[in-house]
Amino acid sequence: MSRILQIGLLFYIVVIFSNCRDESIDQIIINVEDDFYIDMFEDISNGEKLFHITLKSIHNQDCLNSIIDYSLDVNEDDEQINLSINNILAPETCDPGNAPAFVSIPFENLKEQDYEIHINLKDVIFNKGTLFASSENYRLIMLSKDGFELLHDNLYKIPQKTIWGYVGYAEESGRMNSENFIKDLENLVTNISIAPIEYNTGFYGYFSINQDRSIFLEDVEDNFQSSFIFYDENDSQSEIFDLIEQYCDLNLGLNFYIFDAEGGELNCP
């Protein structure tokens, strides 16, 4: 029996039990164990910005390709979103292994406005909140989070002309070369006659900016890395590619992972 079905069964048992109890009992509190992580993400991989809500099971499933069954209804006229997490399903052909089930849910044509949002588990557990969509960020404020853990309640949109990434290296001795590249990159994209953009501290989906202005990246593969984020005031993509090529030709043992707000990626040719 799936965990969501177990939650539903527990709920109905408690309802029946409460109806049989003395009417002087006003409220029964149900502690629901979290089954899912929920997060927000803005996909820029296809050159367009598209808001997503992601679901990931907290517990590993028996297949690497397990499916989270959900239903989504966005009513623009009533400014209301209904997301129902129905179940975790076994795929027709199981890819053997243990891993969380995951799905990324796109929201087509989401407007910059406030939405009343309902996130429910199998029409048994009900959660209500508000999704605030603006030109700068998305905020998801839930009155309750029964059955799931919300990883981030604020997602900043990546400003246009932003470039970010890291230079990776296998040995600590590569740090100086990586920092030299980042300094050359900063000089390339910076226009001293224009005040640099100020990035807010927080979560941007692809990365986070910490209080000390450092950048935290997900899925870094190298043993050591130097990360960066810049505002490309000079629209220097071709020049950036030339700079990477120069450093690659030196065979310094550096790996380059540079991304831009249009979904582009630059590395060694």
N, C-alpha and C positions, 0 to 999 in steps of 0.2 A: 504494500500500500504506500502511495507517495506521501510525502510530508504534507503537501497541501491538502490532500484528502484527509489525513489525520487531523489537521487543524479544523477542517470542516466538521468532522465527526465530533470532535471535542466541543466545538461551538454548540452544536445541536443538543448534545448531552447536557451541557450547562444550561441551555435555554429550558429544556424539559425539566431539569432539576429545579431551576429557579421558580418555575410555575407551580411546583409542588410545595415550595417552602412557604413559610409564614409571610403574608403580604407586608409585614412591618419591615422586611429587609428591602431597602430601596435600591441597592446597587451591588452587583457582583463584578469584581475586577478579574479579568482574564489575562494572564501573562502569556503572550504569544512569542514563541521563539522565532528569531529572525531566520528566514530561509534564503534571502536574496540581498545582494548589494545592488544599489541603484545609484547611477551617476549620470552626469550630463556631459555632452561632447558636441563640438561643432566641427563637422567634417569639411575639410577644404581640399581633399585629395583630387577632386575633379575640376578644380578651378572655380567652383561655386561653394558658397557657405551654406551648410545644411545642418540644422539642429537635430540632435539625437538624444534619446534617453537610452542608457545601456542597462541591461539586466545581467547579473551573474550569480549563479547559485553559490551559496556559502559553502555547501558540502560538495565534495567530488561526486561525480556520476560514473557509471560503469563503462561509458563510451566516451571517446574523445569528441564525438560529434553529436552529443545529446542535444535535444531541441527544447527550447522554452516556448511553449504555446501561449500566445497572448492575443488580445484583441484591443484595437485602438479606435476611438472615435473622437474626432476634433470637430466641434460645432462652432464655426466662426461667428454665426449670427448670435448665439447665446454666450459666446466667449467661454466655452466649457470644453474640457478635455476629460475623457474617460479612458483609463488604461486598466485593463483587467489581465492579471497574470493567472492563466488558467491551470497550467500543469507543466511538468517536465516529462517529455516523451522520449522513448527510445527510438532511434532512427531505424529505417528499414534495413540498412546495412550498417552494423556497428563497427566503428573504428576502435579496436580494443585499446583500453587504457583508462586510467583514472584522471579526470580533470573536471573542473566546474563547467556547467552548461552556461552558454553566453549568447546574448543576442543584442544587436544594436538597432534601435527602432527609429527610423527617420520620420521627421515631421515636415511634410511638404507644405510650402507656402505659409509658414507660421508668421503672423503679423507682429509688429512691435506694439504690444498691448498686454494687458493683464488677463490671465485665464484662470478661472476656477478649475482646479484639477482634482480628479478622484483616482486614486491608485488602490485597486482592490485585488484581493487574492480569492479567486474562484467564487466570486459573489458571496463570500462568507465573511471575510475580514475587510472592513471599509476604512479608507483613509482619505481625508480631505485636506486640500491646501490651495496655494496660489502660485502660479508660474508667472513671474514678471519678465517680459521680454522687451528689451530696449535696444537702442543702437549701440550701446556699450557692453551690455552683459545680459545674462539670464540669471534669475534668482528663483529658487524653488523652496518655498516656505510651507512646511507641512504641519498641520495641527496635531497629527498623530503619525507614527511610523510603525504600525503593528505589522510584523511579518517581514520587515526589511530594514536595512541600514543604509541611510543616505550618506554617501561618501563626501560629497561636496554640495553645499547649498547655494554656491555662487560660481558661475562660469563666466570669465571675461572673454570677450571676442578679441581675436588677434588683430591688432591694427594693420591696415594696409602698409606696405613697404617695410614690414618687420622681417628681419632675417634672424635665425637662431640656429643653434646646433652645438656641436662639440668636435674637438680634435682628439682622437684616441691614440694611445701609444701603449706598447707592451711593457716597457721598462720605465722606471721613474726618471731615468736620465733623459727621456724624451720631453720632459716638461718645458725646458727652456725653448726648444724648437717650436712646440705648440703655442707657447705664449708669444713668441716672435711672430708667428703667423697671425694670431688674433690681433696683435697690435697693428700689423700691416693692414689687416682687414678693416679695423676701426678707422684708420687713416683714410682708407679708400672710400668708405661709405659716408664719412662725416663731412658735413659742410659747416665750417666754423662760423659762417655768417647767419646760420639758422639755429635757433635754440633747440636742443635735442628734446624729443618727446619723453614724457615721464610715464613709465609703466606702473600700473597699480600692483601692489603686492597681492598675490593670490593665484588662483588656478586658471589656466588657459586651455586645458584639455591636453595639448601636446606637451606642455611643460608647466611648471609653477615658478613664480618669482618669490623668493624668500624675503624676510625682513631686512636682511643685509644686502639686498639687491642681487644676490647670486641667483642662478637659475638651476632648477632641478628638472632633469629629464628622465622620462621613462625608458626602459629597455636599452640601456647603455651596454654595449657588448664588450668593450675593451677593458683591460685591467685598470688603466689609468685614463683620465680624460680631463680636458679643460673645456668648459662650456662657456657660451656667450650668447648675448642677445643685443642686436643693434637695430636702429632705425635707418634704413638705407635712403638717406635724403637725396642721393645723387642718381638713383636708379641704375646701380652699377653692376647688373647681373653679368654682362659680358666681361667686365673688368675683374669681377670676383672669380669667374671661371679661369681667366688667364692667370690670376694669382695662385689658384689651387694647382694649375698645371705646372707653374714654376716650382712650387714646393714638391710636387709629386716627382718631378724630374731629378730632384736632389736625393731621392731615395733615403729619406730620413726616418723611415719606419713609422710615418704618421698616417692615420686614417681620417678622412674628412667626411663629416656628415652635416651638411648645411641645408636648411630648409627656408622657404619663404611663404608669405601669407597667401600666395596664389596656388599653393600646393606643389610648387617646384622643389626639386632636390638637386644639389650640386655635390659632386665628389670627384675623385680622380678619374680621368678619362680612360 
